[in-house]
Amino acid sequence: MPTHNGGGQAPWRILLAGASGMIGTPLTAMLTEQGHSVHRLVRREPTTPVEHRWYPERGTIESGIMDHVDVVVNLSGASIGKLPWTKKHKDLILRSRLEATGTLAQAIADAHTPPSAFISGSAVGFYGERGSEDLSESSDAGTGFLADVVAQWEGAAAPAQSDNTRVVFARTGLVVGTGGAMAPLMLQTSLGVAGPIGPGTQWWPWISLHDEVRALVHLITDPNASGPYNLVGPEPATANDLTRHLATQMKRPFWLGLPTFLITLVLGEGGQALLLPSQKIHADKLQAEGFSWDDTSVADAVTRLVSRSA
């Protein structure tokens, strides 16, 4: 097996956890199109040579796999969008992330020839409720359940960090793409009852699925990328900006929405944590490294989504 690539050389061998998800599927496609070899971790019996079994709940993974890949990407974790949150689901949200990240990080630490990079999924929940404060990667952690989850989640990657392996945290915002958090917003809009979500003036950190995948490829292939990165669009937008553009593109009214009291009553803690916080987050590190977004405004992102969904 050839030595690991430290940067620039293709094809790379990339091991991906969460390959079948909303982000993992197009990420696999883009990496494959670029000539890289994408191997997938699965929780069942492998059916192809590029599938490898792991048991994150046991902390085990196919023996020796880390000695034969260049980069590991972790997008694994239970959905935070399953509402309302029960105590059992909150436990699963945290446990699934700690188990997956910890299993991968320890396997990297134990490897004889570890991969050159570990790109670990993370989230803007790290920052908590911040009003109109301008936030960057250097901003402090916030408070609340999601902030605590993200802090522990990123901490679980610590064993992978070494002189041989750079660790990157992809703190992702609301992904404007088919599925995920956009699915209920699109359903609400299609039913003709779109409108402000809560006050509607809260800042929602967003990124198009198209640019989310491109940003992840940047983090995978840039040998100098390390530490936290905010994966959000370059122009901050409010909840009203996003939902109003969605209504316009879907040719539906914008009037009723989802009042704060109803979010609290029906969706509980999870709805409050996902829909009501205000986070004006900037992608300072991506911008400093010359990353160029294809969807520079939330209107661009929503237009791409609706045109592909039509």
Protein Blocks (a to p, Z undefined) as FASTA:
>chain_A
ZZddfehpacdddddehklmmklmmmmmmmmmnopacddddfbdcfbfkbccddfknopa
cehklmmcfbdcdfbdcdfkbccddfklmmmmmmmmmmmmmmmmmmmmmpmbdcfbdcdd
ddfklnopnhjaccdfkbccdedjklmmmmmmmmmmmmmpcfklccddddddddddeejj
llmmmmmmmnopaccehjllaccddddfklmmmmmmmmmmmmkbgcjdddddfbdcdfkl
mmmmmmmmnopacfklpafklmmmmnmmmlmmmmmpccddddfklmmnopacfblbfklm
mmmmmmmmZZ
